[in-house]
Amino acid sequence: MAAGIPEQTIVELGAGSEWRFELEADENIAIRVLSPDPVFINSCELPPTTWYPLYRHLKSSLYASKPARIEVSPTFPASQYTSTSTTQHQLLNLHLALERVRILAKRASNDGVSGVRGPRVMILGPPSSGKSTVVKNLVNLALGTGMGWTPGVVGLDPSSPTNLIPGTLSLSTPALPLPTHHLAQPLGSPPTSIPSNTLSADVPTVGWWLGGLEPTNRNAEVWKVLVSAMAQKWRDRCEKDKLAMTSGLFVDTSSAFANPLLGTKKDDPKARYTLVAQAIEAFEIDTILVIGHEKLHIDLSRLPAIQSRNLNIIRIAKSGGVVDLDETYRETAHSFMVRTYFYGEPSLTKEMTGLVGKMVGMDGGLNPYSFQIGWETLVVLRVGEENAAPSSALPLGSSRTLSPTKLTRVDPSGPAHVVRLLNTVLAIVAVSSEDRIIPEKHALKAEADAQVKAEAEEAEDGQGEDGGRVEAELVEEEDMEEVPYREEIGTREVLGFIVITGIDPQKKKYTVLSPSPGKLPSTVAIAGSIEWVDSA
Ligand SMILES: Nc1ncnc2c1ncn2[C@@H]1O[C@H](COP(=O)(O)OP(=O)(O)OP(=O)(O)O)[C@@H](O)[C@H]1O
């Protein structure tokens, strides 16, 4: 035992074993490695002799291939144990096989062979089987090789997106190993060092808004459009960036993917694993990892989309350390992820700052900004046919065909709509003048008014005042139920997120929370079913 350190705060790890812990709501701890050999958290090496904070609610494990000694302070977690049954060897073997593919691809690419790619791996499994943990380990193993890889990480699990708000599908290209300090880092910390609510410019993370926590038969068509857009983005990236192409891709998936009937339509009742097949084709997957689930493994190997592509399907063992996550825990995790998006990384507790010795640097907090915005200014839309008015509301005898990505505008003057918006997270999307639709009646009126104006100008040598009046009338007469934009904007890459924290029906204003001060990058926002109330 090191001098002066009480024995009960030391974890002695045997070679090839894991220290597993589950932190309670009041347990914030810091750990530091006292022994010379490396210790890893999700295959990211802990800095030697440096305190590494682990925040409340986190469930994870440390792994050491050689005997290790770790100090834990200021308290020792109530729920912790060491285990020699680890899946790290299997993950390492897998990593070595993937690394070989990456190296061969890079060599071929350097020799001028076009179209060679690194491995494209998709992970599937039932709920709480350790999918996100396997992705994180494989990504960190690739990033830790020193080869400078920049693999793509696709989050097709909107309940734990790469590093955005729940409800988002994400694509990121981390260049440094992903840390594990708290719940908001399933696959990497949010880009808090960039004080901007534009995600795509400087930060290698882009998001698409599903607005729900998992793919379902109701949102399957919207899901497909989003996945196609993500895959296109990745293709564009690979065309310009050979390193990304050879580094490969890891796709984390929703546990809903294990349901064979997900996405099956009435007109094709025999189709199975429709969304899995779509993702395989869109991202040109070559390796599928199935955790545990034997039936899923067999079902997938019989899937035509897989047979025709001659994919590798590898079944890997579920780690004994994976914790079954209940609904309450998931809600806590989601709320924490949203909070981190707006407020940044949690700050060190008093006890942590009081520790003697070096502490790893964290990204730090953000200063979110709350302000009011008029109902007419912020255009709030919903995507999907289920949001459209019921067919019974149509004139007698008429029918309609709805597009699955149909946009509906949330009419703030309808009290029920407005109440539903309180605490709703909104995704901001960019719009350009080409996206704007001028309703036909306004277009005709504008044309007629323009003609009247031209005649008046001719008669009076025009002062131009009438033009302003026409504009004003147009705005005044804007039908709050009409969607003034093309449908495509509902499924495009998001610029950032805001949350509606208050509604003033008298002044007709929303109070919104934005991650940074300044003008919103766009005043068109998409609502989903994700809500957030700050309970921290
Ligand atoms: N070896 C381990 N030791 C301790 N905890 C672990 C270990 N592996 C995974 N966990 C924890 O178990 C929980 C579930 O794992 P994970 O989130 O990777 O599963 P998942 O299959 O992606 O879950 P979901 O149902 O959300 O799709 C997480 O809190 C994770 O940190």
The ligand as an SDF file (V2000), in Angstrom:
LIG
                    3D

 31 33  0  0  0  0  0  0  0  0999 V2000
  -18.0540   -4.4480  -18.5510 N   0  0  0  0  0  0  0  0  0  0  0  0
  -18.9020   -3.5730  -17.9930 C   0  0  0  0  0  0  0  0  0  0  0  0
  -18.8220   -3.2620  -16.6860 N   0  0  0  0  0  0  0  0  0  0  0  0
  -19.6700   -2.3940  -16.1190 C   0  0  0  0  0  0  0  0  0  0  0  0
  -20.6660   -1.7740  -16.7720 N   0  0  0  0  0  0  0  0  0  0  0  0
  -20.7930   -2.0250  -18.0870 C   0  0  0  0  0  0  0  0  0  0  0  0
  -19.9280   -2.9350  -18.7720 C   0  0  0  0  0  0  0  0  0  0  0  0
  -20.3130   -2.9790  -20.0890 N   0  0  0  0  0  0  0  0  0  0  0  0
  -21.3580   -2.1420  -20.1960 C   0  0  0  0  0  0  0  0  0  0  0  0
  -21.6470   -1.5720  -19.0110 N   0  0  0  0  0  0  0  0  0  0  0  0
  -22.7390   -0.6210  -18.7270 C   0  0  0  0  0  0  0  0  0  0  0  0
  -23.9780   -1.2840  -18.9730 O   0  0  0  0  0  0  0  0  0  0  0  0
  -24.9370   -0.3550  -19.4290 C   0  0  0  0  0  0  0  0  0  0  0  0
  -25.5630   -0.8650  -20.7390 C   0  0  0  0  0  0  0  0  0  0  0  0
  -24.5750   -0.9100  -21.7480 O   0  0  0  0  0  0  0  0  0  0  0  0
  -24.7910   -0.2180  -23.1860 P   0  0  0  0  0  0  0  0  0  0  0  0
  -25.3790    1.1370  -23.0400 O   0  0  0  0  0  0  0  0  0  0  0  0
  -23.4980   -0.3460  -23.9030 O   0  0  0  0  0  0  0  0  0  0  0  0
  -25.8520   -1.2190  -23.7810 O   0  0  0  0  0  0  0  0  0  0  0  0
  -26.7660   -1.0110  -25.0910 P   0  0  0  0  0  0  0  0  0  0  0  0
  -27.0340   -2.3670  -25.6090 O   0  0  0  0  0  0  0  0  0  0  0  0
  -26.1230   -0.0330  -26.0030 O   0  0  0  0  0  0  0  0  0  0  0  0
  -28.0510   -0.3890  -24.4130 O   0  0  0  0  0  0  0  0  0  0  0  0
  -29.4330    0.0960  -25.1140 P   0  0  0  0  0  0  0  0  0  0  0  0
  -30.4770   -0.7750  -24.5000 O   0  0  0  0  0  0  0  0  0  0  0  0
  -29.5530    1.5290  -24.6780 O   0  0  0  0  0  0  0  0  0  0  0  0
  -29.3090   -0.0520  -26.5990 O   0  0  0  0  0  0  0  0  0  0  0  0
  -24.2220    0.9740  -19.5950 C   0  0  0  0  0  0  0  0  0  0  0  0
  -24.4740    1.7450  -18.4380 O   0  0  0  0  0  0  0  0  0  0  0  0
  -22.7510    0.5730  -19.6830 C   0  0  0  0  0  0  0  0  0  0  0  0
  -21.9030    1.5980  -19.2480 O   0  0  0  0  0  0  0  0  0  0  0  0
  1  2  1  0
  2  3  1  0
  2  7  2  0
  3  4  2  0
  4  5  1  0
  5  6  2  0
  6  7  1  0
  6 10  1  0
  7  8  1  0
  8  9  2  0
  9 10  1  0
 10 11  1  0
 11 12  1  0
 11 30  1  0
 12 13  1  0
 13 14  1  0
 13 28  1  0
 14 15  1  0
 15 16  1  0
 16 17  2  0
 16 18  1  0
 16 19  1  0
 19 20  1  0
 20 21  2  0
 20 22  1  0
 20 23  1  0
 23 24  1  0
 24 25  2  0
 24 26  1  0
 24 27  1  0
 28 29  1  0
 28 30  1  0
 30 31  1  0
M  END
$$$$
